[in-house]
Amino acid sequence: MIETSQTLIAGHNVDDGAPVFDRRGIAGVSRGLEKVLETARKVAKSDASVLITGESGTGKELIARAIHQNSARRNGPMVVINCGAIPSELLESELFGHEKGAFTGAHRSRTGRFEIADQGTIFLDEIGDMSADLQVKLLRALQERRFERVGGTQTIAVDIRVISATNKDLDVAMEKGRFREDLYYRLNVIPIHILPLRERREDVMPLVEHFQHNLVKRSADFVPKKFSKEAIQTLINYDWPGNIRELENMIERIAVLVEDVDVQVHDLPGCITRTVTCHHSPCVSSVFNNGMGFTEAVDQYQRALITHALAETGWIKARAAELLKMNRTTLVEKIKKMHLEPESEMPEF
């Protein structure tokens, strides 16, 4: 982890007598991060529900884990469930469990995540993707802290702390009737918003060093890279559309592909050094400045749209196709033609 001359922990110095906030795995020195950690430190003392918002890859789950680890529930379980990665017809069973014979294929009873999280914390990631019907059942469970398994009649009471997260704009979702207002206020007791990396560029190099430190711990043979001034400036100037996850992936890529200890600008991925980035569509001026033709510009824009839709939906092609308003089969064909592949799953932050 990167430390400044005075160790920053949730906005307090170690020597000022304030309670130490365990921020393990969270690197950065920006005021934006300091504000997030200060709120996390305060909310960790209570059982209040927390809603963490921010773009994909900004570190929402890691902040949730920090809140749990610094709370009185730290010795209890922290259960994570991605509401956007599980089909809506199966999510209820995942959350609340089911009894044997409750539906086709339910050959035995199953304990749900709410039961498993008893005496601990449940983290509901991508809460904005939950179906309307399940939102009603979740609201009741949150209000009463009790529920029934799917196909069951016995009421199960739990003592849990709820933290949720989304990269969606829930205000817009409520206006369109896609997210219940009463559930929103139940979840959003304490809001925490994590700024994208492009709005806290002073965190880029501390994160670079942090990820290199992690590589050293994983492999004794890894020698940390030294970035030239020009390379550092290039990294700081880049907008990082994939945020911290994208930065971590880049560090791993450089660790493998760059054999020299010294990293120059030409060693950085082309999507960072080019005006046209991997994730953003080309602007008109860059098309001409880079000698790009009409067909290539259209291909770049099409690739950017598809890549963004896949990233937004966690590579669930049916949902990406819906977002793009195109046939799923057509999308699959374009993914194959463009040789697009999902990046390996990396822990946020």
C-alpha positions in Angstrom: 0.0 0.0 0.0 1.2 3.5 -0.7 1.7 5.8 2.3 2.4 9.5 2.4 4.8 11.0 4.8 2.0 11.0 7.3 0.0 7.8 7.1 -3.5 8.6 6.0 -6.2 6.4 7.5 -9.7 7.5 6.8 -8.7 11.1 6.9 -6.9 10.9 10.2 -3.2 10.6 11.0 -2.1 7.6 13.1 -0.7 9.9 15.8 -3.8 12.2 16.3 -5.5 9.7 18.7 -8.4 8.9 16.4 -9.5 5.3 16.1 -7.5 3.4 13.4 -9.6 2.5 10.4 -8.3 -0.7 8.7 -8.1 0.3 5.0 -6.1 -2.7 3.9 -6.0 -3.1 0.1 -7.2 0.5 -0.5 -4.4 2.7 -1.9 -4.7 6.4 -2.7 -4.1 9.9 -1.3 -6.8 12.0 -3.0 -9.3 14.1 -1.1 -12.1 12.2 -2.9 -10.9 8.9 -1.5 -10.3 10.4 1.9 -13.9 11.6 2.0 -15.1 8.1 1.1 -13.0 6.5 3.9 -14.1 9.1 6.4 -17.7 8.3 5.8 -17.0 4.6 5.8 -15.2 5.0 9.2 -18.3 6.7 10.7 -20.9 4.3 9.3 -18.9 1.2 10.4 -19.9 2.1 14.0 -23.6 1.6 13.2 -25.8 -0.9 11.5 -27.3 1.6 9.1 -27.9 0.5 5.5 -25.4 1.8 3.0 -25.8 2.4 -0.7 -22.4 2.7 -2.6 -22.6 4.2 -6.1 -19.9 4.7 -8.7 -18.8 3.5 -12.1 -17.8 0.0 -12.7 -14.3 -0.7 -11.5 -14.1 2.1 -8.9 -13.8 -0.3 -5.9 -17.4 -0.5 -4.4 -17.0 -4.0 -3.1 -13.7 -3.2 -1.4 -15.3 -0.2 0.4 -18.1 -2.5 1.5 -15.6 -5.0 2.9 -13.8 -2.2 4.7 -17.1 -1.2 6.4 -17.7 -4.7 7.5 -14.2 -5.3 8.7 -14.2 -2.2 10.8 -17.7 -2.9 12.3 -18.8 -4.8 15.3 -19.9 -7.6 12.9 -16.3 -8.2 11.7 -16.3 -11.7 13.3 -19.5 -12.6 11.4 -19.8 -13.5 7.7 -19.7 -11.1 4.9 -21.9 -12.5 2.1 -21.6 -11.1 -1.4 -24.2 -11.6 -4.1 -24.2 -10.0 -7.6 -27.8 -9.3 -8.4 -27.0 -8.5 -12.0 -25.2 -11.8 -12.7 -28.1 -14.1 -11.6 -31.3 -14.6 -13.7 -34.2 -13.0 -11.9 -36.1 -16.3 -11.7 -33.2 -17.8 -9.7 -32.2 -14.7 -7.6 -35.0 -15.1 -5.1 -33.8 -18.6 -4.3 -30.2 -17.4 -4.0 -31.3 -14.6 -1.6 -33.8 -16.4 0.6 -33.2 -20.1 -0.1 -35.8 -22.7 -1.1 -37.4 -25.9 0.2 -37.2 -29.3 -1.5 -39.7 -29.6 -4.3 -40.3 -25.8 -4.4 -39.8 -25.9 -8.2 -38.5 -28.2 -10.9 -34.9 -29.2 -10.1 -35.2 -28.4 -6.4 -34.1 -31.8 -5.2 -33.1 -30.7 -1.8 -33.6 -27.7 0.5 -31.1 -24.8 0.2 -30.0 -22.1 2.6 -30.2 -18.6 1.1 -27.6 -15.8 1.4 -29.7 -13.9 3.9 -29.5 -16.9 6.3 -25.8 -17.4 5.7 -25.2 -13.7 6.5 -26.9 -13.9 9.9 -24.9 -11.9 12.5 -22.9 -10.5 9.7 -23.2 -8.3 6.5 -24.8 -9.0 3.2 -23.5 -7.0 0.2 -26.0 -6.7 -2.7 -24.0 -5.7 -5.7 -25.7 -4.3 -8.9 -28.9 -3.8 -6.9 -30.2 -1.6 -9.8 -30.6 -4.7 -12.0 -33.1 -6.4 -9.7 -36.6 -7.2 -11.1 -39.6 -5.3 -9.9 -41.3 -8.4 -8.4 -38.2 -9.2 -6.4 -37.8 -5.6 -5.2 -41.1 -6.0 -3.4 -39.9 -9.2 -1.6 -36.6 -7.7 -0.8 -38.2 -4.6 0.7 -40.3 -6.7 3.0 -37.3 -8.7 4.1 -35.3 -5.5 4.9 -38.2 -4.0 6.8 -39.0 -7.0 8.9 -35.6 -8.8 8.9 -37.6 -12.0 8.3 -38.6 -14.0 5.3 -39.7 -17.4 4.1 -37.8 -19.7 1.8 -39.2 -20.2 -1.7 -41.9 -22.9 -1.3 -41.7 -22.7 2.5 -44.0 -21.5 5.2 -41.7 -21.1 8.2 -40.6 -17.6 8.9 -36.9 -17.1 9.3 -35.5 -14.2 11.3 -32.0 -12.8 10.7 -29.8 -10.2 12.2 -27.9 -8.7 9.3 -26.4 -5.4 8.1 -27.2 -4.5 4.5 -24.8 -2.8 2.1 -25.8 -2.4 -1.6 -24.1 -1.0 -4.6 -24.9 0.0 -8.2 -23.3 1.7 -11.2 -26.8 2.7 -12.4 -28.5 6.1 -11.8 -31.3 5.0 -9.5 -33.0 8.4 -9.6 -33.5 7.9 -13.4 -34.6 4.3 -12.8 -37.2 5.5 -10.3 -38.5 8.1 -12.7 -39.0 5.4 -15.3 -40.7 3.1 -12.8 -37.8 0.5 -12.9 -36.8 0.9 -9.3 -39.1 1.2 -6.3 -38.9 4.5 -4.4 -39.6 2.9 -1.0 -36.8 0.3 -1.5 -34.4 3.1 -2.6 -35.0 5.0 0.7 -34.7 1.8 2.7 -31.3 1.1 1.1 -30.0 4.6 0.8 -29.8 5.5 4.5 -26.1 6.4 4.2 -25.0 7.2 0.6 -21.4 6.8 -0.4 -20.3 7.9 -3.9 -16.9 6.8 -5.3 -15.4 9.1 -7.9 -14.0 7.7 -11.1 -10.2 7.5 -11.4 -10.2 10.4 -13.9 -11.5 12.7 -11.2 -8.8 11.7 -8.7 -5.7 11.4 -10.8 -3.4 11.8 -7.9 -4.4 8.2 -6.9 -3.0 6.7 -10.2 0.7 6.3 -9.2 -0.1 5.2 -5.6 -2.3 2.5 -7.1 0.5 1.6 -9.6 2.9 1.0 -6.7 0.2 -0.8 -4.7 -0.5 -3.3 -7.5 3.2 -3.8 -8.0 3.6 -4.5 -4.3 0.8 -7.2 -4.7 2.7 -8.8 -7.6 5.9 -8.9 -5.4 3.9 -10.8 -2.7 2.5 -13.2 -5.3 5.9 -13.9 -7.0 9.3 -13.5 -5.5 10.8 -13.2 -9.0 8.9 -10.1 -9.9 11.0 -6.9 -9.9 8.9 -3.7 -9.6 9.0 -1.5 -12.7 10.2 2.1 -12.8 8.1 4.4 -14.9 9.8 7.3 -16.8 8.4 10.8 -16.2 6.8 10.7 -19.6 5.2 7.4 -18.9 3.9 8.6 -15.5 2.4 11.7 -17.1 0.8 9.6 -19.8 -0.8 7.4 -17.2 -2.1 10.4 -15.2 -3.5 12.0 -18.3 -5.4 8.9 -19.4 -9.1 8.9 -18.5 -9.2 5.3 -17.3 -12.8 4.4 -18.5 -12.4 1.0 -16.8 -11.2 2.8 -13.6 -9.1 0.9 -11.1 -9.8 -2.5 -12.5 -8.4 -1.3 -15.9 -5.3 0.1 -14.2 -4.7 -3.2 -12.3 -5.0 -5.2 -15.5 -2.5 -2.9 -17.2 0.1 -3.3 -14.5 -0.2 -7.1 -14.8 0.1 -6.9 -18.6 3.3 -4.7 -18.3 4.7 -7.1 -15.7 4.4 -9.9 -18.2 5.2 -8.2 -21.5 7.8 -5.6 -20.6 11.1 -7.3 -19.8 13.1 -4.2 -18.8 12.8 -2.7 -15.4 12.4 0.8 -16.9 9.0 1.4 -18.5 8.8 4.0 -21.3 5.8 5.5 -23.0 6.2 3.1 -25.9 5.8 0.2 -23.5 2.3 1.3 -22.4 -0.7 -0.3 -24.2 -1.7 1.4 -27.4 -5.1 2.2 -26.0 -3.5 4.5 -23.5 -1.0 6.2 -25.8 -3.3 6.7 -28.7 -5.8 9.5 -29.0 -8.3 6.8 -29.8 -8.7 4.7 -26.6 -9.8 1.1 -26.2 -13.1 2.1 -24.6 -14.0 5.5 -26.2 -15.1 6.1 -29.7 -12.9 8.3 -31.9 -13.8 12.0 -32.1 -13.9 13.6 -35.5 -10.6 15.5 -35.1 -8.8 12.4 -34.1 -10.0 10.5 -37.2 -8.3 13.0 -39.4 -5.3 13.6 -37.2 -4.5 9.9 -37.1 -5.0 9.4 -40.8 -8.0 7.1 -40.1 -10.4 6.3 -42.9 -14.2 6.3 -42.8 -14.5 2.5 -42.5 -11.9 2.2 -39.7 -13.6 5.1 -37.8 -17.0 3.3 -38.0 -15.4 0.0 -36.9 -13.8 1.8 -33.9 -17.1 3.4 -33.0 -19.0 0.1 -33.3 -16.3 -1.7 -31.3 -16.5 0.9 -28.6 -20.3 0.7 -28.3 -20.2 -3.1 -28.0 -17.3 -3.1 -25.5 -19.1 -0.6 -23.4 -22.4 -2.5 -23.4 -20.6 -5.7 -22.5 -18.7 -4.1 -19.7 -21.9 -2.4 -18.4 -23.8 -5.8 -18.3 -20.9 -8.0 -17.0 -20.6 -9.7 -20.3 -24.1 -11.1 -20.2 -24.7 -11.0 -24.0 -28.5 -11.1 -23.8 -28.6 -8.0 -21.6 -25.9 -6.3 -23.7 -28.0 -6.9 -26.9 -31.0 -5.4 -25.2 -29.0 -2.4 -24.2 -27.8 -2.0 -27.8 -31.3 -2.7 -29.1 -30.0 -5.4 -31.4 -30.5 -9.1 -31.9 -28.4 -11.3 -29.6 -27.3 -13.6 -32.5 -26.0 -10.5 -34.3 -24.2 -9.4 -31.3 -22.5 -12.8 -30.8 -21.4 -12.7 -34.4 -19.9 -9.3 -34.0 -18.1 -10.3 -30.8 -16.5 -13.3 -32.6 -15.6 -11.2 -35.7 -13.9 -8.5 -33.5 -12.2 -11.2 -31.3 -13.5 -9.5 -28.2 -12.8 -11.3 -24.9 -13.7 -10.4 -21.3 -10.9 -9.3 -19.1 -10.1 -11.6 -16.2 -12.0 -10.9 -13.1 -10.0 -8.8 -10.7 -10.8 -7.5 -7.2 -12.0 -3.9 -7.4 -9.7 -1.3 -5.9 
